[in-house]
Amino acid sequence: MSQAPATRPLSGATIGINQILWANDDLPDLMPPIAPLTILDEMARLGYRGTQLGTTFPRGEALREALRSRDLRIAEVYACLPCSADGPTREARDVGRRKLAELHAVEGDVLVAALPLTRDRVGHAARAGVPGVPCLSDRGVRSLADLLAELAAEAKGLGHPLAFHHHVGTYIETPAEIERLMAAADRELVGLCLDVGHYQLAGGDPVEAIGRYGERVRHVHLKDVDRDVARRMRSGAIEDFLGGLRERVFTELGRGELDLPSVLAALARRDYRGWLIVEHDTTWRPPSESAAISRAIVDFVLDELPRIRLVA
């Protein structure tokens, strides 16, 4: 793949895609198994430069050679920290450290910390901003913020940033919950993995979030939101997050309600130089077809941004 011209917006950012499109751990029945090296082949063929460390990928030298031969990197390792309403559970620290060790062993880039789907929140997905929805206690927020800072300090010592990923169906979903955590967490150590699809589905404006958090946005997941499925999730017609995934709530870039040009323009204005990770959790199409559509849309929007004067 040729390098982007220096004048193109976000020329300092790197475009990757997460393997969940080909191998969804939450809903493996949606897709027949695909060989992990075939997944890497497809990513490289379509011009992506990196991905999340997939559960099906080889490890050790076999993975390093597979990445080298395809000019790919591990952009992130996802650390899902067990958590109750009163904060991370006893094993959460060990989970985070184990994932950090995996990241460092594969010479990856970003430790992405997140919370798991919980039974008391998953049924409120996309409508969690109303009174009565279970949420983290004040103690829980402080405990989570402290653990993130501890893990981030350890990650920094190994040369990796930590970015927290908000997620529909977890205790950190809505813009207010994200703000509550970010206000409690160490500003220098704990960054934000802004998932624009999850943020929009939860009722937020991703462009406003980029302006609000600025340099704390250290990692970005690019995903679009199907208008009809989102409407049904917000109304309760679709009862939970996994039901939304089965209806393909996340779709190819350019096909949903996300204002992708404004998102990329906002990132360009702050000269964002991290990863732009395309991510669809599920697809109605063959995975590589969806990946190709989103890659083409990202390139088209970046090429057109200067012409439509969205970048200052």
Secondary structure, DSSP 8 states (H G I E B T S, - for coil): -----TTSTTTTSEEEE-GGGTS-SS-GGGS----HHHHHHHHHHTT--EEE--TTS--THHHHHHHHHHT-EEEEEEEE--EETTEE-TTHHHHHHHHHHHHHHTT--EEEEE----HHHHTTTT--SSTT-----HHHHHHHHHHHHHHHHHHHHTT--EEEE--TTSSS-SHHHHHHHHHHS-TTTEEEEEEHHHHHHTT--HHHHHHHHGGGEEEEEE-EE-HHHHHHHHHTSS-SHHHHHHTT-EE-TTSSS--HHHHHHHHHHTT--SEEEE--S--SS-HHHHHHHHHHHHHHHHHHHHHHT---
